[in-house]
């Protein structure tokens, strides 16, 4: 069962960019969705983020809450389509639903030619050291 917590609408800043994160002994290239605004408190329940598009949901590999609790970062496969709804929350409680179709986000891509270390590009088909999510 999913519980909803009512919150007043607040202005959010949402960004999308590719980033390298150290996973195991090999950097992994991921798509980071960053949300600022509102309040994302540190809680005992684990935070989640998922993109739901045409009845298919893709879970984030990693979700981090900012120390100031004013934002969160969710890391997905680099080939995730930024359409549908971004849903975030804790445990089974949904705290925000963000319509990605209305935002028309264009991820900032890294120039792989300028990366001078071996890395793994995380995709929906090949998540590297992460569990498959979609």
Secondary structure, 3 states (H helix, E strand, C coil): CCEECCCCCCCCEEEEEEEEEEECCEEEEEEEEEEECCCCCCCCCCEEEEEEECCEEEECCEEEECCCCCEEEEEECCCCCCCCEEEEEECCEEEEEEEHHHHCCCCECCCHHHCCCCEEECCCCCCCCCCCCC
